[in-house]
Amino acid sequence: MSMYVNFSPVLPLWVLGLAGVVGLVLVLWGWRGGARLWLRLVPLAAVLAALANPRLAEEESTPLNDVAVVVVDESPSMGVGDRRQQSEQALAGVLERLRKLPNLDVRVERYRTTPGRDEGTRLFSALDRALADVPRQRLAGVVMITDGQVHDVPAKSDIGAPLHLLLAGHKNERDRRLVVEQAPSFGIVGGSAALSFRVDDPGHGGSAEVAIRRDGGPPSTVSVPLNRSTRIELPVEHAGPNIVELEAAAAAGELTLANNRAAVDINGVRDRLRVLLISGEPHAGERTWRNLLKSDPSVDLVHFTILRPPEKDDRTPLKELALISFPVRELFEERLHDFDLIILDRYRRRSVLPPMYYQNIVDYVKGGGALLMAVGPEFTKPDTPYATALSSILPAAPTGRMLEEPFVPTVTDVGHRHPVTAGLPGGDSDPPHWGRWVRIIGSEAKPDAIPLMEGPDGMPLLVLNRVGDGRVAELMSDTSWLWSRGWEGGGPQGELLRRLAHWLMKEPELEEEQLTAEIRGDRLQVQRRSLAKGDVEATITAPDGSERKMTLADQGDGRAMGQMAVDQPGLWRVGDGHRVALAASGSLNPVEMAELRATPDKLEPVIEASGGGWRWIDDGLPDMRRVSGSGSTAGSGWFGFRANNDRVVTAVRDIPLLPAWSLMLFAFGGLVLAWWREGK
């Protein structure tokens, strides 16, 4: 309870002030002596005091408890060693001591990282949440139980109350970590990308072995100096994500291996796709190939059509022949390996190409190139290109039969699982909702070939195969162009040929045997594409090295899928026994796991500015005390919590200091006294 004098003027203050000035002037004007002056001032003061209406106020208030906040770090870095156990034991001891202090409310805020977000440990954000409904003048102090790896330390060090730190972990911890300093976000396929990294091991010298693994493949090992930058060149082998994993060898007695690993995602970009299209003769489907390839801005197309074979002698004058001769030697000897794909469209064996150039094409395919044969009636003739070295790599051999009647192309069982033909618009029905083709060349698929489409009587229509490091496809009809013309409703000719060309050029999304992983929100989604049927069990390796199992359910279209929740930021590895896929939750190299040694360094500026203290949990818990607002808030072996003495007013009562009639009587008496004295 407290009392004070309050004024509630009857008139505005400026009116009272003006009245006081006028009254003072009148008093001075009539002054005849010192005594008379003071007698005139008495009634003037009494009148002004009555108009000011002085009142005696009395307040009733209730003291408010101060608030102490205990912030407990439960981020992934606290899972190292016995830090979580230390933290829980320290929390129990702190709560026991704080609850014995008078007039103090205790709040506990546990901080956990958000799955899928690479934001580090944000203990000060957690503190703000805990105090969202509490005025800062009631904050007595804060205790943070953490390993010191905090990533949102405020620039303004003073938080308005003492900050105390209980440090989990142990003194003189050793932790080797791998840090990626510079990495490109993309690289040109066929080229290389420069990567800079270092292996930090404070207080230690020498070198460390670093294993480098690309796309989950077998590792290669290099020796690098500790605590110094190392630069390496990495080949960009394919389009799409090229994930490079680096792992430093473990050091003796280090905390964890979780930050010995780092990963870099280099997006492979093709400079230009170079395609060589050779048409053996003009025909209706020739423009279809040209339009398809020219419509893709990433494709550089070189197209030749043989209008007149060299052996034809019709006495045409030389000046009326083509102005540009067919550059056989340049294309099939000097520049052959510059092309990503060769298409032979209704090409027949003539004297245009010497036999050795067919062998060059075979070597080109086996070395990683791609060949597409789109055949027509010439494939049944004696001059078929199958009667060359190409027969060793083509997936289907001609039988000499040719069927010229309308038929609806159908997708084979394996074709429904292959990404080139799986899910083609209209292809899932029986028969497919497609227009008919009118010619198919009889052939027999070789044992290791993959027939994706067929015609009447099961005749192979589209056959693929892998040869060495390259790929080959045969399309056993020259009437696919009918789909693009919309005959009998047409069909997905453009999509089919696009997929086929990109499969031949090894685009990752069209691989028939692949394992992919992706994190969406807080779920890890895994997809395995395969020509084999059945469910598959995958092994999931979390960023902290722990393993889990996941069943991938066969979807019937070549895909087997599964998903699970993710609870850690970083790189997740998925394996099915044959392939490995990687997915990043948040960042490939999360801030949270970058540095794991327990240290007070990051929090010390805030601790010093706030007057708090810090202590290793290993050294025992300090005492907890209430201290005055002006006193010390930390000392040797104790943490202080400020007594703010904040109160809330529950009632206010006020009464006149003096009754108005008494003031008026006093004023009247003063006037009579002044008149009597001045009358003498």
C-alpha positions in Angstrom: 0.0 0.0 0.0 1.3 3.5 -0.9 0.0 7.1 -0.4 0.7 10.3 -2.4 -0.8 13.7 -3.1 -2.6 14.2 -6.4 -4.1 17.3 -7.9 -7.5 17.4 -9.7 -7.8 21.1 -10.8 -11.3 22.6 -11.1 -10.1 24.9 -13.9 -7.5 24.2 -16.6 -3.9 24.8 -15.5 -3.4 27.7 -17.8 -6.4 29.5 -16.2 -4.9 28.9 -12.8 -1.6 30.1 -13.9 -3.1 33.3 -15.4 -5.1 33.9 -12.2 -2.0 33.5 -10.1 0.0 36.1 -12.2 -2.9 38.6 -12.1 -3.3 38.2 -8.4 0.5 38.7 -7.8 0.4 41.9 -9.9 -2.4 43.3 -7.9 -0.7 42.4 -4.6 2.5 44.2 -5.7 0.6 47.2 -7.0 -1.0 47.8 -3.6 2.1 47.1 -1.6 2.8 49.5 1.3 5.1 47.4 3.4 6.6 44.0 3.8 4.0 42.7 6.3 1.0 43.8 4.2 2.5 42.1 1.1 2.5 38.7 2.8 -1.0 39.2 4.2 -2.3 39.8 0.7 -0.5 36.7 -0.5 -2.2 34.4 2.0 -5.8 34.7 0.6 -4.4 34.5 -3.0 -2.6 31.2 -2.2 -5.6 29.8 -0.4 -7.9 30.5 -3.4 -5.4 29.0 -5.9 -5.0 25.9 -3.6 -8.8 25.5 -3.5 -9.0 25.7 -7.2 -6.1 23.2 -7.7 -8.2 20.7 -5.6 -5.4 18.7 -3.8 -6.3 15.1 -3.0 -4.7 12.4 -1.0 -4.4 9.2 -3.1 -4.0 5.7 -1.7 -3.0 2.7 -3.8 -3.4 -1.0 -3.1 -1.1 -3.3 -5.2 -0.2 -7.0 -5.3 3.5 -8.0 -5.9 4.1 -10.1 -9.1 6.4 -13.1 -9.2 9.4 -12.8 -11.4 10.0 -15.2 -14.2 13.0 -17.5 -14.7 13.4 -19.3 -18.0 15.3 -22.6 -18.5 16.1 -23.2 -22.2 17.0 -26.8 -23.0 18.9 -27.5 -26.2 17.6 -30.7 -27.9 19.1 -30.1 -31.3 21.0 -33.0 -33.1 24.4 -31.8 -31.8 23.2 -32.6 -28.3 22.9 -36.2 -29.3 26.7 -36.5 -29.3 28.2 -38.6 -26.6 26.3 -38.3 -23.2 25.2 -34.7 -23.7 21.5 -35.5 -23.5 22.0 -37.4 -20.3 24.0 -34.5 -18.9 21.3 -32.1 -20.0 18.4 -34.0 -18.3 20.3 -34.3 -15.1 21.2 -30.7 -15.1 17.6 -29.7 -15.8 16.4 -31.7 -12.8 18.9 -30.0 -10.5 18.2 -26.5 -11.8 14.5 -26.9 -11.4 14.9 -28.2 -7.8 17.0 -25.2 -6.9 14.9 -22.6 -8.6 11.6 -23.8 -7.1 13.0 -23.1 -3.7 13.6 -19.4 -4.4 10.7 -17.0 -3.3 8.5 -15.1 -5.7 9.8 -16.8 -8.8 7.9 -18.6 -11.6 10.0 -21.1 -13.6 9.4 -21.8 -17.3 11.1 -24.6 -19.3 11.4 -24.2 -23.0 12.8 -27.3 -25.0 14.2 -26.4 -28.4 14.1 -29.0 -31.2 15.1 -28.3 -34.8 12.4 -28.2 -37.5 12.7 -31.2 -39.9 13.7 -30.2 -43.4 15.0 -26.8 -42.4 18.7 -25.9 -42.2 18.4 -23.1 -39.6 20.9 -24.3 -37.0 20.2 -24.1 -33.2 18.1 -21.1 -32.4 17.9 -20.9 -28.6 17.2 -17.1 -28.5 14.1 -17.6 -30.7 13.0 -20.3 -28.3 13.6 -17.8 -25.4 11.4 -15.2 -27.2 8.6 -17.8 -27.5 8.8 -18.6 -23.8 8.5 -14.9 -22.9 5.8 -13.9 -25.5 3.2 -13.2 -22.8 5.6 -11.8 -20.1 6.9 -8.2 -19.9 10.7 -8.1 -19.9 10.7 -6.2 -16.6 9.6 -9.4 -14.9 12.4 -11.5 -16.3 14.7 -12.5 -13.4 17.2 -14.5 -15.4 17.8 -17.2 -18.0 19.6 -20.5 -17.9 20.6 -22.2 -21.1 21.5 -25.9 -21.0 23.4 -26.4 -24.3 26.7 -27.4 -25.9 27.3 -23.8 -26.9 26.7 -24.4 -30.6 24.0 -21.7 -31.0 23.4 -20.0 -34.3 21.1 -17.0 -33.5 23.1 -15.1 -30.9 21.7 -11.5 -31.1 23.9 -8.6 -32.2 22.6 -6.7 -29.2 24.3 -8.5 -26.3 22.2 -7.3 -23.4 18.9 -9.3 -23.1 17.7 -7.4 -20.1 18.4 -10.0 -17.5 21.4 -12.2 -16.5 22.0 -15.1 -18.9 23.6 -18.2 -17.4 25.1 -21.1 -19.3 25.4 -24.7 -18.2 27.7 -26.3 -20.8 27.1 -29.9 -21.8 30.0 -31.9 -23.1 33.5 -32.3 -21.9 36.7 -30.3 -21.8 39.4 -30.8 -24.5 37.1 -32.6 -26.9 38.5 -33.6 -30.3 36.3 -33.4 -33.4 37.6 -33.6 -36.9 35.3 -32.1 -39.5 35.2 -31.7 -43.3 34.3 -28.3 -44.6 33.4 -27.6 -48.3 34.8 -24.1 -49.0 33.8 -23.7 -52.7 31.7 -25.8 -55.0 30.0 -25.1 -58.3 26.3 -25.4 -58.7 26.5 -26.8 -62.2 29.0 -28.2 -64.7 29.1 -29.0 -68.4 28.6 -32.7 -69.1 31.9 -34.2 -70.3 33.9 -31.4 -68.6 35.1 -31.0 -65.0 34.2 -28.9 -62.0 36.6 -27.6 -59.4 35.9 -28.3 -55.7 37.7 -26.8 -52.8 37.5 -28.2 -49.2 39.5 -28.6 -46.0 39.7 -31.0 -43.1 39.7 -29.1 -39.8 41.3 -30.8 -36.8 42.2 -28.0 -34.3 45.4 -28.5 -32.4 46.5 -31.4 -34.6 48.8 -31.5 -37.7 49.6 -34.0 -40.4 47.3 -35.3 -43.1 44.1 -37.2 -43.4 42.6 -39.7 -45.9 39.5 -38.5 -47.7 37.3 -40.9 -49.6 35.5 -39.4 -52.6 32.4 -41.1 -54.0 30.4 -40.0 -57.0 26.7 -40.9 -57.3 27.0 -43.6 -54.6 29.7 -45.5 -56.5 32.9 -47.0 -55.2 35.1 -44.5 -53.4 38.6 -43.2 -54.5 40.9 -42.0 -51.8 43.2 -39.0 -51.6 45.5 -37.8 -48.8 45.1 -34.1 -47.9 46.9 -31.9 -45.3 44.9 -31.0 -42.1 43.6 -27.5 -41.6 44.5 -26.4 -45.2 42.5 -26.0 -48.3 42.6 -28.7 -51.0 41.4 -28.2 -54.6 40.4 -31.1 -56.8 38.8 -31.5 -60.3 35.8 -33.7 -60.6 34.4 -35.0 -63.9 30.8 -34.2 -64.7 29.7 -37.5 -66.2 26.0 -37.1 -66.9 23.1 -34.6 -67.1 21.1 -33.9 -64.0 22.4 -34.2 -60.4 25.9 -35.4 -59.9 26.3 -35.9 -56.1 29.8 -36.0 -54.8 30.3 -37.3 -51.3 33.5 -36.6 -49.3 34.4 -38.5 -46.1 37.4 -37.8 -44.0 38.9 -40.8 -42.1 38.1 -40.9 -38.4 40.6 -39.5 -35.9 41.4 -41.2 -32.6 39.0 -40.3 -29.8 36.9 -37.8 -31.8 33.4 -37.0 -30.9 31.5 -38.2 -33.9 31.8 -39.1 -37.6 28.7 -37.2 -38.5 30.6 -34.1 -39.6 33.4 -36.0 -41.2 31.1 -36.2 -44.3 30.0 -33.6 -46.7 28.2 -33.7 -50.0 28.0 -31.5 -53.1 25.3 -31.5 -55.7 26.7 -30.5 -59.1 23.9 -30.2 -61.8 25.2 -31.6 -65.1 24.2 -29.5 -68.0 24.7 -30.5 -71.6 26.3 -27.8 -73.7 24.5 -28.9 -76.8 23.2 -32.3 -78.0 24.8 -33.1 -81.4 22.7 -35.4 -83.6 23.6 -36.7 -87.0 20.6 -37.7 -89.2 21.3 -39.6 -92.4 18.2 -40.3 -94.6 18.9 -42.9 -97.2 16.2 -41.4 -99.5 13.4 -38.9 -99.5 10.2 -40.2 -97.9 7.1 -39.0 -96.1 8.6 -39.7 -92.6 11.8 -37.9 -93.2 10.4 -34.5 -92.2 9.0 -35.9 -89.0 12.5 -36.7 -87.7 13.8 -33.3 -88.8 10.9 -31.4 -87.2 11.3 -33.3 -84.0 15.0 -32.6 -83.6 14.9 -29.0 -84.9 12.1 -28.1 -82.4 14.4 -28.9 -79.4 16.6 -25.8 -78.8 19.2 -27.9 -77.1 19.9 -30.0 -80.2 22.4 -29.2 -82.9 21.2 -31.2 -85.9 23.3 -32.2 -88.9 21.0 -33.7 -91.6 21.9 -35.2 -94.9 19.6 -36.9 -97.4 21.0 -39.0 -100.1 19.1 -37.9 -103.2 21.3 -39.6 -105.8 23.5 -42.6 -105.0 27.0 -42.4 -106.5 26.6 -45.6 -108.5 23.7 -44.0 -110.4 24.9 -42.9 -113.9 22.2 -41.0 -115.7 24.6 -38.6 -117.5 23.4 -35.6 -115.3 25.8 -32.7 -115.8 28.0 -32.0 -112.8 26.8 -28.4 -112.6 23.3 -29.7 -112.0 24.3 -32.0 -109.1 24.3 -31.1 -105.4 26.6 -28.2 -104.6 27.8 -29.8 -101.4 29.2 -33.3 -101.6 28.5 -35.8 -98.9 31.4 -35.3 -96.3 31.9 -39.1 -95.7 35.4 -38.9 -94.3 34.8 -35.9 -92.1 31.6 -37.3 -90.6 32.5 -41.0 -90.1 36.1 -40.8 -89.4 37.2 -37.3 -88.1 34.1 -36.0 -86.3 32.2 -39.2 -85.5 32.8 -39.0 -81.8 31.6 -35.4 -81.6 28.0 -36.6 -82.0 25.7 -37.8 -79.2 23.3 -39.7 -81.5 23.4 -41.1 -85.0 20.1 -41.8 -86.8 20.1 -43.9 -90.0 16.7 -43.3 -91.5 15.8 -45.8 -94.2 19.4 -46.1 -95.0 20.6 -48.8 -97.5 24.0 -50.1 -98.0 25.5 -48.4 -101.1 28.9 -47.3 -102.1 28.4 -44.1 -100.1 30.1 -45.6 -97.1 33.1 -47.8 -97.4 32.9 -51.0 -95.2 35.5 -49.6 -92.7 33.1 -46.8 -91.8 30.5 -49.2 -90.6 33.1 -50.6 -88.2 33.8 -47.1 -87.1 30.1 -46.8 -86.1 30.3 -50.0 -84.2 33.3 -48.8 -82.3 31.6 -45.5 -81.7 28.6 -47.2 -80.1 30.7 -49.6 -78.0 32.6 -46.6 -76.7 29.5 -44.9 -75.4 27.7 -43.5 -78.5 24.1 -44.0 -79.6 22.6 -45.4 -82.8 19.0 -45.4 -83.9 17.9 -47.4 -87.0 14.5 -46.4 -88.5 14.0 -49.0 -91.2 11.7 -49.5 -94.2 11.5 -51.9 -97.2 15.3 -51.6 -97.8 15.8 -53.8 -94.7 14.5 -56.7 -96.6 16.7 -56.2 -99.7 20.2 -57.6 -100.4 21.7 -54.1 -99.8 20.3 -54.0 -96.2 22.7 -52.3 -93.8 22.4 -55.4 -91.6 24.8 -57.1 -94.0 27.6 -55.0 -92.6 29.5 -54.7 -89.3 26.4 -53.1 -87.9 24.8 -56.6 -87.5 27.0 -57.2 -84.4 25.3 -54.4 -82.5 21.7 -54.2 -83.9 19.2 -55.7 -81.5 17.0 -57.3 -84.1 17.8 -59.3 -87.3 15.7 -59.0 -90.4 13.7 -62.1 -91.5 13.1 -60.9 -95.1 9.4 -60.6 -94.4 7.5 -57.3 -94.8 3.8 -56.9 -93.8 2.0 -54.0 -95.6 -1.4 -53.8 -94.0 -2.9 -51.5 -91.3 -2.2 -52.5 -87.7 -2.3 -50.9 -84.2 1.1 -50.8 -82.5 0.9 -52.3 -79.0 3.2 -52.1 -75.9 4.7 -55.3 -74.7 4.7 -56.4 -71.0 8.2 -55.2 -70.6 7.3 -52.1 -72.5 4.7 -51.2 -69.8 7.6 -51.1 -67.3 10.2 -49.3 -69.5 10.2 -45.4 -69.2 10.4 -45.0 -73.0 6.9 -46.5 -73.5 5.4 -46.8 -70.0 2.4 -44.5 -69.6 2.3 -43.3 -73.2 -1.0 -41.5 -73.7 -3.6 -44.0 -74.9 -1.3 -47.0 -74.5 -2.8 -48.5 -71.3 -6.0 -49.7 -72.9 -6.3 -53.0 -74.9 -6.1 -52.3 -77.8 -4.5 -48.9 -77.4 -6.4 -45.8 -78.5 -4.0 -45.1 -81.3 -4.2 -44.7 -85.1 -2.9 -47.6 -87.2 0.5 -47.9 -89.0 0.6 -49.5 -92.4 3.9 -51.3 -92.7 6.2 -53.4 -90.5 9.4 -55.1 -91.4 9.8 -58.6 -90.1 12.6 -59.2 -87.7 13.7 -61.4 -84.8 14.8 -59.9 -81.6 18.1 -61.1 -80.2 18.2 -62.8 -76.8 19.6 -59.8 -74.9 17.4 -57.3 -76.7 14.4 -55.5 -75.1 11.3 -55.4 -77.3 9.1 -52.5 -76.2 6.4 -52.5 -78.9 5.1 -55.1 -81.3 2.9 -55.4 -84.3 0.7 -58.3 -85.7 1.6 -61.8 -84.7 4.0 -60.4 -82.1 6.4 -59.0 -84.7 9.0 -56.7 -83.0 8.3 -53.1 -83.7 10.6 -51.1 -81.3 13.6 -52.9 -79.9 16.4 -51.6 -77.7 19.7 -52.9 -76.4 22.9 -51.8 -74.7 26.2 -52.5 -76.4 29.3 -51.9 -74.5 29.0 -48.4 -73.0 26.6 -47.3 -75.8 23.0 -47.9 -76.8 21.1 -49.0 -79.9 17.5 -48.9 -81.0 15.6 -50.3 -84.0 12.2 -49.0 -85.2 10.9 -51.6 -87.6 8.5 -49.4 -89.5 8.8 -46.2 -91.6 5.1 -45.2 -91.1 5.2 -43.7 -87.6 4.7 -40.3 -89.2 1.0 -41.2 -89.7 0.5 -40.5 -86.0 1.7 -36.9 -86.4 -0.7 -36.4 -89.3 -3.6 -37.5 -87.2 -4.6 -40.4 -89.3 -7.4 -42.4 -87.5 -6.9 -40.2 -84.5 -3.1 -40.3 -84.6 -1.0 -41.1 -81.6 1.9 -39.9 -79.3 4.5 -40.0 -82.0 6.4 -36.9 -80.8 6.5 -38.1 -77.2 7.6 -41.6 -78.2 10.4 -40.4 -80.4 11.5 -37.7 -77.9 11.7 -40.4 -75.1 13.5 -42.8 -77.4 16.1 -40.2 -78.5 16.7 -39.1 -74.9 17.0 -42.7 -73.7 19.7 -43.3 -76.3 21.5 -40.1 -75.2 21.4 -41.4 -71.5 19.2 -38.8 -70.0 18.9 -39.9 -66.3 15.1 -39.6 -66.0 14.7 -42.3 -68.7 16.9 -44.9 -67.2 15.0 -48.2 -66.9 17.0 -49.3 -63.9 17.2 -46.5 -61.4 16.7 -45.6 -57.8 15.7 -42.1 -56.8 15.0 -40.4 -53.5 13.4 -37.0 -52.8 12.4 -35.2 -49.6 9.1 -33.4 -49.7 8.2 -31.5 -46.6 9.1 -34.0 -43.8 8.7 -37.1 -45.9 11.4 -39.1 -47.7 9.9 -40.5 -50.9 11.8 -43.3 -52.6 11.1 -44.7 -56.1 12.8 -47.7 -57.7 12.3 -48.2 -61.5 13.1 -51.6 -62.8 12.1 -54.1 -65.5 11.9 -56.7 -62.8 8.6 -57.2 -60.9 7.9 -57.4 -57.2 8.4 -55.5 -54.0 11.9 -54.4 -52.9 13.4 -53.8 -49.5 15.6 -50.7 -49.3 18.1 -49.7 -46.6 17.9 -46.1 -45.5 20.9 -44.5 -43.9 20.2 -41.4 -41.9 22.6 -38.4 -41.6 23.8 -39.6 -38.2 24.7 -43.1 -39.7 21.8 -45.1 -38.3 20.1 -47.5 -40.6 16.4 -48.2 -41.2 14.4 -50.5 -43.5 11.7 -49.5 -46.0 9.6 -51.7 -48.3 9.1 -50.4 -51.8 5.7 -51.5 -53.1 5.5 -52.5 -56.8 3.1 -50.2 -58.7 2.8 -52.5 -61.8 4.3 -49.9 -64.2 8.0 -50.4 -63.5 7.9 -48.3 -60.4 8.2 -49.5 -56.8 7.6 -46.7 -54.2 7.8 -46.1 -50.5 8.0 -43.2 -48.0 8.9 -42.4 -44.4 9.2 -39.5 -42.1 12.6 -37.7 -41.8 13.7 -36.3 -38.4 17.2 -35.1 -39.2 18.7 -32.5 -41.5 21.4 -33.6 -43.8 22.1 -36.3 -46.5 20.0 -39.4 -46.5 21.3 -42.5 -48.4 19.0 -45.1 -49.9 20.3 -48.4 -51.2 18.5 -51.4 -52.7 21.5 -53.8 -53.0 22.4 -52.7 -56.5 22.0 -48.9 -56.6 22.3 -46.0 -54.3 20.2 -42.8 -54.2 20.8 -39.7 -52.1 18.4 -37.0 -50.9 19.1 -33.9 -48.8 16.9 -32.8 -45.9 17.5 -29.1 -45.7 21.1 -28.6 -46.7 23.5 -31.3 -47.9 25.9 -29.9 -45.3 23.7 -28.8 -42.4 24.8 -26.0 -40.2 23.8 -27.9 -37.1 26.4 -30.7 -37.7 29.2 -28.4 -39.0 30.9 -28.0 -35.6 30.2 -30.2 -32.6 32.8 -29.4 -30.0 31.3 -28.0 -26.8 32.4 -24.4 -26.3 31.1 -21.2 -24.5 32.7 -18.9 -27.1 29.6 -18.0 -29.0 27.5 -17.2 -25.9 30.3 -15.4 -23.9 29.6 -11.9 -25.2 25.9 -12.1 -24.2 26.8 -13.7 -20.8 29.3 -10.9 -20.0 27.0 -8.1 -21.2 24.1 -9.4 -19.1 26.1 -10.1 -16.0 25.6 -13.8 -16.1 28.0 -16.7 -15.6 28.8 -20.1 -17.1 29.9 -23.5 -15.9 30.6 -27.0 -17.2 28.0 -29.4 -16.1 30.8 -31.8 -15.3 32.0 -29.4 -12.6 28.7 -29.6 -10.7 25.6 -27.4 -10.6 26.0 -23.9 -9.0 23.8 -22.5 -6.3 20.8 -20.3 -7.3 20.2 -17.0 -5.5 17.8 -14.0 -5.6 19.7 -10.8 -5.9 18.8 -7.1 -5.9 18.6 -5.2 -9.2 21.8 -3.3 -8.6 23.9 -6.1 -7.2 26.1 -8.7 -8.8 24.2 -11.5 -10.6 26.9 -14.2 -10.8 29.8 -15.4 -8.8 32.1 -18.3 -8.1 29.8 -21.2 -7.7 26.4 -19.4 -7.9 24.0 -17.9 -10.4 21.9 -14.9 -9.5 18.3 -14.1 -10.4 17.3 -10.5 -10.2 14.4 -9.4 -7.9 12.5 -6.9 -10.0 9.8 -6.1 -7.3 7.2 -5.6 -10.0 3.6 -5.0 -8.8 0.1 -4.7 -10.2 -2.3 -2.0 -8.8 -5.5 -3.6 -7.7 -7.3 -0.5 -6.2 -6.9 3.3 -5.9 -8.8 5.5 -3.4 -8.4 9.3 -3.1 -10.0 11.9 -0.7 -9.7 15.7 -0.5 -6.5 16.8 1.3 -8.4 19.7 2.8 -12.2 20.4 2.5 -13.0 23.2 0.1 -15.0 25.1 2.7 -11.9 25.2 5.0 -9.8 26.7 2.2 -12.4 29.3 1.4 -12.7 30.2 5.1 -8.9 30.5 5.3 -9.0 32.8 2.3 -11.8 35.0 3.7 -10.0 35.2 7.0 -6.8 36.3 5.3 -8.6 39.1 3.5 -10.2 40.3 6.7 -6.8 40.2 8.4 -5.1 42.1 5.6 -7.9 44.8 5.6 -7.6 45.2 9.4 -3.9 45.6 9.3 -3.9 48.0 6.4 -6.6 50.1 8.1 -4.4 51.0 10.9 
